[in-house]
Amino acid sequence: MAVIDIHAHIISPELISTLRRGGPTYGIELEDLADGGVVARMAGGSSSKPFPPELGQLDVRLAAMDQQGVDVQVLSSWADLTGYRLPPAEGAAFSRLQNETIAEIVQSHPDRYLGSATVPLQDPRMAVQVLEDALNRLDFRAVQIGTFVGDRFLDDPSFEPFWDATEALGTLVLVHPYEDNPLPALRAYFLFNALGNPLQTTMALARLMFGGVIERHPRLKVSFAHGGGLLPFQIGRLRKVFASRPEPHSRGATLDPLEVLKRCYFDTVLNEPRTMDYLAGLVGPERLLMGSDFPFESGDADPVNRVRASALSASDQAQVLGGTAAQLLGLTR
């Protein structure tokens, strides 16, 4: 059974080259920093953090995969490049460009990589069109989305066409945090990453839960980064609020939050086997997907051995390492 890393990021060198030649076509300008770094300035006022060079070092990626014991990476774009503040037309063009440049890398090593699409979620119907193109023309197997779009969250009614489509298509949706304006308390000590990213995932999952989105789409396949953030460890509090307050039912949610949680999937980027054991006990090991968050320093540089250090049985570990992912990605019959 192939070992599959469900959570890995990439910036194709071809993407950078294309943006240098014609970035304004996509509403983007690359800026070279004095220290040699590069940032993307996007129409709408957002900017990326400096590009981590490891995202585009393909030889380093393959060597790391071999060292880790990973057979296949599912390649997703860097979350800083969602481009959700771009006008829809530019956002769609930028998403297609990212998908096409990722597809070229997948095609160069089809036995080692699978593609995960980027879509212009600022226009949900256009996002569905871009997703269908990535699935049908590029043979992508998943889609990565951010935890919010401007002032809209994922439970907003405007996103129902996207949830309807991904449920009907059977596409694995990877929910990943990003934040271009972190809270003041998170701007020191690298807390925007250490706590801010899990917090973004927590809020997205809670809103999808109380907003009834996951309940209304029982065949939806959705996975949350970094073990679901903080939410699995506060599930008792959410259940208490759900049982005692009217607000969580305002969008028609009726399902116990724990049962909603058990309908979701979670990657293993927790950096702690005991935490993984807790999550597996809460939702079932069949709901865990091995991930590394490659190539970021806060990710897991040894994701396979992290799973093997858990208290899970050998058969459950095999499912986490690739069996469940293979089913969700359509690699098994």
Helices and strands as residue ranges (DSSP letters): E 4-10, H 13-22, G 23-26, E 28-32, E 38-42, G 53-56, H 58-68, E 72-77, G 79-81, H 88-108, E 113-118, H 124-136, E 142-145, E 148-149, E 152-153, G 157-159, H 160-169, E 172-175, G 184-186, H 191-191, I 192-196, H 197-210, H 213-216, E 221-224, G 226-228, G 231-234, H 235-244, G 247-249, H 257-261, E 265-267, H 273-283, G 285-287, E 288-289, H 303-308, H 314-318, I 319-323, H 324-328
